[in-house]
Amino acid sequence: MKKAMANLLAAAAVLLVPFSTAGADALDDLLRQVRQAKVEEARLNRQREEEFRRAAGRQAELLAAAKAKLAAEKQRGEELKQRFDENEKKLAEAEELLRQRQGNLGELFGVVRQVAGDVAGVLDASLVSAQYPGRSKKLVEMSNEKQLPTIPELEELWYQMQHEMTESGKVVKYTDAVVAVDGTEKQQEVVRIGVFNAVSNGRFLRYLSETDQLIVLPRQPAKRFTEMAANLQKATSGMVPMAVDPSRGSILNLLVQAPNLEERIEQGKEVGYIIIGLAIFGFLIALYRLVALGITGLKVRSQLKHPDQPRKNNPLGRVLLTWKENQDADLETLERKIDEAIVKEVPRLQRGLSIIKILAVIAPLLGLLGTVTGMIQTFQSITLFGTGDPKLMAGGISQALITTVLGLIAAIPLTFLHAWVSSRSKTLVQVLEEQSAGIIARQAERLSKREC
């Protein structure tokens, strides 16, 4: 149609041309072209209509085929649903029949699965697994299965239980990778004592089931136990004494977590260090005074053997020198002079006693101070975080207890040392007083004879 309109417009344009013979020929050509275009347009329209009719016929065929397929699928779905219902019914009947026929056997297999899981847990944590890894894999699979265990699986469970019992009574040497404290791994000889302990190069080992590795304990037991481990590894036959952990490593694991003396002292913090410093200072003073009083006592006893030869290197000698210098004085003057000499010697003999006594009193008071500050810290943790996690309160409680212990540890020996030093000094003072009383008595006797 668009083409025909274009031809008509072209013809109209031609009509505007002035009339002539040449124009008549052009009109005839235009008419002929219009007629041909009309015929061609009609042909194309008929062709399009024919294509539309054919396409409509095909669509109807496709729609009919789709409807037929849908009906077939619906019929198939009904058949499958009916078959599924029949299978469900048969399955329920079969399960009921299985349950009836199993009876107590089903409960037995349930117990077997539970035992398999328990044994798998024991094997994973056992030292024997360090030498024979992967023993619990089949047992774990068996404990997770829903169906009945097979005879080979039951035999595997029996074998692993028997193997664990057998290995628990053996002392075995073998070579395995051992992880040192610094993290380095090295192949070395390992001695396994049943399921209780494993040692290597005189050091106790710990088995990590998560990584299937033997690691050296960062903190070893006492020296006598490590010596036993070294002797056991060197032995080739016979009976060798050895310490055994009956908890299968639990005690050794607690040993790693238990703080040593240095860590205990660090828990006391500043108050603990002050108490230790004061205790050391008091011990040094007491030791110095004991040594000084001991030397003085030796000199006094030596002076007692030679009273006629007084020396200035000891208190008794200085008192005797005072007597010799005032032999011609009257009794009252001599008594005062000797008392003055003794009064001068007493402070020297009792030097340091007051400091030791004060330190013995201050130490437990500082321990009480640490206890109070530790409890304040504990209550602050409870206020901020509650009581859900005891580890948050452990720091304050540790400080409270450690400072109390340190205060008592410092106070008790200092009290005994004070009593000891005081006893030594009092003994020497008593010697001086006895000797002074004897001097006064001899002087009074001499004066009375002179008067007679």
C-alpha positions as CSV (number, residue, x, y, z in Angstrom):
1,M,0.0,0.0,0.0
2,K,2.8,2.4,0.8
3,K,4.3,1.7,-2.5
4,A,1.0,2.4,-4.4
5,M,0.6,5.7,-2.5
6,A,4.1,6.7,-3.5
7,N,3.3,5.9,-7.2
8,L,0.1,8.0,-7.0
9,L,2.0,10.9,-5.6
10,A,4.5,10.5,-8.3
11,A,1.8,10.5,-10.9
12,A,0.2,13.6,-9.4
13,A,3.5,15.4,-9.6
14,V,3.7,14.4,-13.2
15,L,0.3,16.0,-13.9
16,L,1.7,19.4,-13.0
17,V,4.0,19.2,-16.0
18,P,2.7,21.2,-19.1
19,F,0.8,19.2,-21.6
20,S,2.8,17.6,-24.5
21,T,3.2,14.3,-26.4
22,A,6.1,13.3,-24.2
23,G,3.8,13.9,-21.2
24,A,1.2,11.4,-22.6
25,D,3.8,8.7,-22.8
26,A,4.8,9.4,-19.3
27,L,1.3,9.1,-18.1
28,D,0.8,5.7,-19.8
29,D,4.0,4.5,-18.2
30,L,2.8,5.7,-14.8
31,L,-0.6,4.0,-15.3
32,R,1.2,0.8,-16.2
33,Q,3.4,1.0,-13.2
34,V,0.5,1.6,-10.9
35,R,-1.3,-1.3,-12.4
36,Q,1.7,-3.6,-11.9
37,A,2.2,-2.4,-8.4
38,K,-1.5,-3.1,-7.6
39,V,-1.1,-6.6,-9.0
40,E,2.1,-7.2,-7.0
41,E,0.5,-5.9,-3.8
42,A,-2.4,-8.2,-4.2
43,R,-0.2,-11.1,-4.7
44,L,1.8,-10.4,-1.6
45,N,-1.3,-10.0,0.4
46,R,-2.6,-13.3,-0.7
47,Q,0.8,-14.9,0.2
48,R,0.7,-13.4,3.7
49,E,-2.8,-14.6,4.2
50,E,-1.9,-18.1,3.2
51,E,1.1,-18.0,5.6
52,F,-1.2,-16.8,8.4
53,R,-3.7,-19.6,7.7
54,R,-0.9,-22.2,7.7
55,A,0.6,-20.9,10.9
56,A,-2.8,-21.0,12.6
57,G,-3.1,-24.6,11.6
58,R,0.3,-25.4,13.1
59,Q,-0.5,-23.6,16.3
60,A,-3.7,-25.6,16.7
61,E,-1.7,-28.8,16.1
62,L,0.9,-27.8,18.7
63,L,-1.8,-26.9,21.2
64,A,-3.5,-30.2,20.7
65,A,-0.1,-32.1,21.1
66,A,0.6,-30.1,24.3
67,K,-2.8,-30.9,25.7
68,A,-2.3,-34.6,24.9
69,K,1.1,-34.6,26.6
70,L,-0.3,-32.9,29.6
71,A,-3.1,-35.5,29.9
72,A,-0.5,-38.3,29.6
73,E,1.7,-36.7,32.3
74,K,-1.3,-36.3,34.6
75,Q,-2.1,-40.0,34.0
76,R,1.5,-40.9,34.7
77,G,1.5,-38.8,37.9
78,E,-1.6,-40.5,39.1
79,E,0.0,-43.9,38.5
80,L,3.2,-42.9,40.3
81,K,1.2,-41.5,43.2
82,Q,-0.7,-44.7,43.5
83,R,2.5,-46.7,43.2
84,F,4.2,-44.5,45.9
85,D,1.3,-45.0,48.3
86,E,1.5,-48.8,47.7
87,N,5.3,-48.7,48.4
88,E,4.8,-46.6,51.5
89,K,2.3,-49.2,52.8
90,K,4.6,-52.0,51.9
91,L,7.5,-50.2,53.6
92,A,5.5,-49.7,56.8
93,E,4.5,-53.3,56.8
94,A,8.2,-54.3,56.3
95,E,9.4,-52.1,59.1
96,E,6.8,-53.4,61.4
97,L,7.8,-57.0,60.4
98,L,11.5,-56.1,61.0
99,R,10.7,-54.6,64.4
100,Q,8.7,-57.7,65.4
101,R,11.5,-60.0,64.3
102,Q,14.3,-58.0,65.8
103,G,12.8,-57.8,69.3
104,N,15.5,-57.4,71.8
105,L,18.1,-57.7,69.1
106,G,17.4,-54.1,68.0
107,E,18.1,-52.9,71.6
108,L,21.3,-55.0,71.5
109,F,22.5,-53.3,68.3
110,G,21.6,-49.9,69.9
111,V,23.9,-50.8,72.8
112,V,26.6,-51.9,70.3
113,R,26.5,-48.5,68.6
114,Q,26.7,-46.7,71.9
115,V,29.6,-48.9,73.0
116,A,31.3,-48.2,69.7
117,G,31.1,-44.5,70.2
118,D,32.4,-44.8,73.8
119,V,35.3,-47.0,72.8
120,A,36.1,-44.6,69.9
121,G,36.4,-41.8,72.5
122,V,38.7,-43.9,74.7
123,L,40.9,-44.8,71.7
124,D,41.2,-41.2,70.5
125,A,42.6,-40.1,73.9
126,S,44.7,-43.2,74.5
127,L,48.5,-43.1,74.3
128,V,48.4,-46.3,72.3
129,S,46.9,-44.3,69.4
130,A,50.2,-42.4,69.2
131,Q,51.8,-45.7,68.1
132,Y,48.7,-47.0,66.2
133,P,46.9,-44.0,64.7
134,G,43.5,-44.2,63.0
135,R,42.1,-47.0,65.2
136,S,38.8,-45.3,65.9
137,K,37.8,-44.4,62.4
138,K,35.7,-47.5,61.7
139,L,34.1,-47.4,65.2
140,V,33.0,-43.8,64.6
141,E,31.4,-44.8,61.4
142,M,29.7,-47.7,63.1
143,S,28.3,-45.5,65.9
144,N,26.8,-43.1,63.3
145,E,25.1,-45.8,61.1
146,K,21.4,-46.2,61.1
147,Q,21.4,-49.8,59.8
148,L,22.3,-52.9,61.7
149,P,26.0,-53.5,62.2
150,T,27.5,-56.3,60.2
151,I,29.5,-59.2,61.6
152,P,32.9,-57.7,60.4
153,E,32.0,-54.5,62.2
154,L,31.2,-56.4,65.4
155,E,34.5,-58.2,65.1
156,E,36.3,-54.9,64.6
157,L,34.8,-53.6,67.8
158,W,35.8,-56.7,69.7
159,Y,39.4,-56.5,68.2
160,Q,39.9,-52.9,69.1
161,M,38.7,-53.4,72.7
162,Q,41.0,-56.4,73.1
163,H,43.9,-54.6,71.4
164,E,43.5,-51.7,73.9
165,M,43.5,-54.0,76.9
166,T,46.5,-55.9,75.6
167,E,48.6,-52.8,75.0
168,S,47.7,-51.3,78.4
169,G,49.8,-54.0,80.0
170,K,52.9,-53.5,77.9
171,V,56.0,-51.4,78.1
172,V,57.0,-50.6,74.5
173,K,59.9,-48.8,72.8
174,Y,59.4,-47.4,69.4
175,T,60.5,-44.4,67.3
176,D,58.1,-41.6,66.7
177,A,58.0,-37.8,66.0
178,V,58.2,-35.8,69.2
179,V,57.4,-32.0,69.4
180,A,59.7,-30.1,71.6
181,V,58.8,-27.1,73.8
182,D,60.1,-24.7,71.1
183,G,57.8,-26.3,68.5
184,T,60.5,-28.3,66.6
185,E,59.6,-31.8,65.6
186,K,62.2,-34.6,65.8
187,Q,62.2,-38.4,65.4
188,Q,63.4,-40.0,68.6
189,E,62.9,-43.1,70.8
190,V,59.7,-43.2,72.8
191,V,59.0,-45.5,75.7
192,R,55.3,-46.1,76.3
193,I,54.2,-47.5,79.7
194,G,50.8,-49.0,78.9
195,V,48.2,-46.4,78.5
196,F,49.5,-44.3,81.4
197,N,52.8,-42.5,80.5
198,A,55.1,-41.9,77.6
199,V,58.7,-40.7,78.1
200,S,61.6,-39.7,75.7
201,N,65.1,-38.7,76.6
202,G,64.2,-38.7,80.3
203,R,61.2,-36.3,79.8
204,F,57.5,-37.0,80.1
205,L,55.4,-36.6,77.0
206,R,51.8,-35.7,76.4
207,Y,49.6,-37.0,73.6
208,L,47.4,-34.5,71.7
209,S,44.6,-36.5,70.1
210,E,43.5,-33.4,68.0
211,T,46.8,-33.3,66.1
212,D,47.9,-37.0,66.7
213,Q,51.2,-35.8,68.2
214,L,53.4,-36.4,71.2
215,I,54.7,-33.2,72.8
216,V,57.2,-32.6,75.6
217,L,55.5,-31.3,78.7
218,P,56.6,-27.7,79.2
219,R,56.8,-28.3,83.0
220,Q,58.3,-31.6,84.1
221,P,57.6,-33.4,87.4
222,A,60.2,-33.5,90.2
223,K,63.7,-34.6,89.4
224,R,63.3,-38.0,91.0
225,F,60.5,-38.8,88.5
226,T,62.5,-37.7,85.5
227,E,65.4,-39.8,86.7
228,M,63.1,-42.8,86.8
229,A,62.0,-42.1,83.2
230,A,65.7,-41.9,82.1
231,N,66.6,-45.1,83.8
232,L,63.5,-46.9,82.3
233,Q,64.5,-45.8,78.8
234,K,68.1,-47.0,79.3
235,A,67.0,-50.4,80.7
236,T,66.9,-53.4,78.4
237,S,65.5,-56.1,80.8
238,G,64.6,-56.7,84.4
239,M,62.5,-54.6,86.9
240,V,62.9,-50.9,86.8
241,P,61.0,-48.5,89.2
242,M,58.8,-46.0,87.4
243,A,56.2,-43.5,88.4
244,V,52.8,-44.1,86.7
245,D,50.0,-41.6,86.2
246,P,46.8,-43.7,86.9
247,S,44.6,-40.9,85.5
248,R,46.1,-41.6,82.0
249,G,47.7,-38.1,81.7
250,S,45.1,-36.0,83.6
251,I,47.5,-35.4,86.5
252,L,50.3,-34.4,84.1
253,N,48.0,-32.1,82.3
254,L,47.1,-30.4,85.6
255,L,50.9,-30.2,86.3
256,V,51.3,-28.0,83.2
257,Q,48.5,-25.7,84.3
258,A,49.7,-25.4,88.0
259,P,51.8,-22.3,88.6
260,N,55.3,-22.6,89.9
261,L,56.8,-20.6,92.8
262,E,57.8,-17.7,90.6
263,E,54.3,-17.5,89.1
264,R,52.8,-17.7,92.6
265,I,54.9,-14.7,93.7
266,E,53.9,-12.8,90.6
267,Q,50.2,-13.2,91.6
268,G,50.9,-11.2,94.7
269,K,51.8,-8.2,92.6
270,E,53.3,-5.1,94.2
271,V,52.2,-5.9,97.8
272,G,53.8,-9.4,97.5
273,Y,57.1,-7.9,96.3
274,I,57.1,-5.5,99.2
275,I,56.5,-8.3,101.7
276,I,59.3,-10.3,100.2
277,G,61.7,-7.3,100.3
278,L,60.9,-6.6,103.9
279,A,61.3,-10.3,104.8
280,I,64.7,-10.5,103.2
281,F,65.8,-7.3,104.9
282,G,64.6,-8.6,108.3
283,F,66.4,-12.0,107.7
284,L,69.7,-10.2,106.8
285,I,69.5,-8.0,110.0
286,A,68.7,-11.1,112.1
287,L,71.5,-13.0,110.5
288,Y,74.0,-10.2,111.0
289,R,73.0,-9.7,114.7
290,L,73.2,-13.5,115.3
291,V,76.7,-13.6,113.9
292,A,77.7,-10.4,115.8
293,L,76.3,-11.7,119.1
294,G,77.9,-15.1,118.5
295,I,81.3,-13.5,118.1
296,T,80.7,-11.2,121.1
297,G,79.6,-14.3,123.2
298,L,82.9,-16.0,122.3
299,K,84.9,-13.0,123.3
300,V,82.9,-12.7,126.6
301,R,83.5,-16.4,127.4
302,S,87.2,-15.9,126.7
303,Q,87.2,-12.9,129.0
304,L,85.5,-14.9,131.7
305,K,88.5,-17.2,131.7
306,H,90.9,-14.3,132.2
307,P,89.1,-11.8,134.4
308,D,92.4,-10.2,135.6
309,Q,93.3,-9.2,132.0
310,P,90.4,-7.1,130.7
311,R,90.3,-6.2,127.0
312,K,88.3,-3.6,125.2
313,N,87.2,-5.9,122.4
314,N,84.2,-7.2,124.4
315,P,81.5,-5.7,126.7
316,L,82.7,-7.6,129.8
317,G,86.2,-6.5,129.2
318,R,85.1,-2.9,129.0
319,V,83.1,-3.2,132.3
320,L,86.1,-4.8,134.0
321,L,88.3,-1.9,132.7
322,T,85.8,0.5,134.3
323,W,86.2,-1.4,137.6
324,K,90.0,-1.3,137.4
325,E,90.0,2.4,136.7
326,N,87.8,3.0,139.8
327,Q,89.1,0.5,142.3
328,D,89.9,3.2,144.8
329,A,86.5,4.9,144.6
330,D,83.9,4.3,147.2
331,L,81.2,1.7,146.8
332,E,78.5,4.0,145.6
333,T,80.6,5.7,143.0
334,L,81.9,2.3,141.8
335,E,78.4,1.0,141.5
336,R,77.3,4.0,139.5
337,K,80.3,3.8,137.2
338,I,79.7,0.1,136.5
339,D,76.0,0.7,135.9
340,E,76.9,3.4,133.5
341,A,79.3,1.1,131.6
342,I,76.6,-1.6,131.4
343,V,74.0,0.9,130.2
344,K,76.4,1.8,127.4
345,E,76.8,-1.8,126.4
346,V,73.1,-2.8,126.4
347,P,72.1,-0.8,123.3
348,R,75.0,-2.3,121.4
349,L,73.9,-5.8,122.4
350,Q,70.2,-5.1,121.6
351,R,70.8,-3.3,118.3
352,G,68.4,-4.4,115.5
353,L,65.9,-6.1,117.8
354,S,63.2,-3.4,117.3
355,I,63.6,-3.4,113.5
356,I,63.1,-7.2,113.4
357,K,60.1,-6.9,115.7
358,I,58.5,-4.2,113.6
359,L,59.1,-6.1,110.4
360,A,57.5,-9.2,112.0
361,V,54.4,-7.1,112.7
362,I,54.3,-5.3,109.4
363,A,54.5,-8.4,107.2
364,P,51.1,-9.9,108.1
365,L,49.5,-6.4,108.0
366,L,50.8,-6.0,104.4
367,G,49.4,-9.5,103.7
368,L,46.0,-8.3,105.0
369,L,46.4,-5.2,102.7
370,G,46.9,-7.4,99.7
371,T,43.9,-9.5,100.7
372,V,41.7,-6.5,100.9
373,T,42.9,-5.1,97.5
374,G,42.5,-8.5,95.9
375,M,38.9,-8.8,97.2
376,I,38.2,-5.3,95.9
377,Q,39.4,-6.4,92.5
378,T,37.3,-9.5,92.7
379,F,34.2,-7.6,93.5
380,Q,34.9,-5.1,90.7
381,S,35.1,-8.1,88.3
382,I,31.8,-9.4,89.6
383,T,30.2,-6.0,89.2
384,L,31.4,-5.7,85.6
385,F,31.1,-9.2,84.3
386,G,28.9,-11.1,86.8
387,T,29.7,-14.5,88.2
388,G,29.3,-16.5,85.0
389,D,33.0,-17.0,84.4
390,P,35.1,-17.9,87.5
391,K,38.3,-17.1,85.7
392,L,37.6,-13.4,85.7
393,M,37.6,-13.5,89.5
394,A,40.7,-15.8,89.8
395,G,43.2,-12.9,89.6
396,G,41.8,-11.0,92.6
397,I,41.3,-14.1,94.7
398,S,44.9,-15.3,93.9
399,Q,46.3,-11.9,94.9
400,A,44.3,-12.0,98.2
401,L,45.5,-15.5,99.1
402,I,49.1,-15.2,98.0
403,T,49.7,-11.9,99.9
404,T,48.2,-13.4,103.0
405,V,50.5,-16.5,102.7
406,L,53.6,-14.3,102.0
407,G,52.8,-12.1,105.0
408,L,52.6,-15.2,107.3
409,I,55.7,-16.8,105.7
410,A,57.6,-13.6,106.4
411,A,56.2,-12.9,109.9
412,I,56.6,-16.4,111.5
413,P,60.4,-16.8,110.8
414,L,61.0,-13.2,111.8
415,T,59.2,-13.7,115.1
416,F,61.4,-16.7,115.8
417,L,64.5,-14.8,114.8
418,H,63.5,-11.9,117.0
419,A,63.1,-14.2,120.0
420,W,66.4,-15.9,119.2
421,V,68.4,-12.7,118.8
422,S,66.7,-11.2,121.9
423,S,67.6,-14.4,123.9
424,R,71.2,-14.1,122.8
425,S,71.4,-10.4,123.8
426,K,69.7,-11.0,127.1
427,T,72.1,-13.7,127.9
428,L,75.1,-11.4,127.4
429,V,73.4,-8.6,129.4
430,Q,72.7,-11.1,132.2
431,V,76.5,-12.0,132.2
432,L,77.4,-8.4,132.5
433,E,74.9,-7.9,135.3
434,E,76.2,-11.0,137.1
435,Q,79.8,-9.9,136.8
436,S,79.0,-6.4,137.9
437,A,77.1,-7.7,140.9
438,G,80.2,-9.8,141.7
439,I,82.5,-6.9,141.3
440,I,80.4,-4.8,143.7
441,A,80.2,-7.6,146.2
442,R,84.1,-8.0,146.1
443,Q,84.5,-4.3,146.4
444,A,82.2,-4.1,149.4
445,E,84.0,-7.0,151.0
446,R,87.4,-5.4,150.4
447,L,86.2,-2.1,151.9
448,S,84.7,-3.8,155.0
449,K,88.1,-5.6,155.6
450,R,89.9,-2.3,155.3
451,E,87.7,-0.6,157.8
452,C,88.2,-3.4,160.3
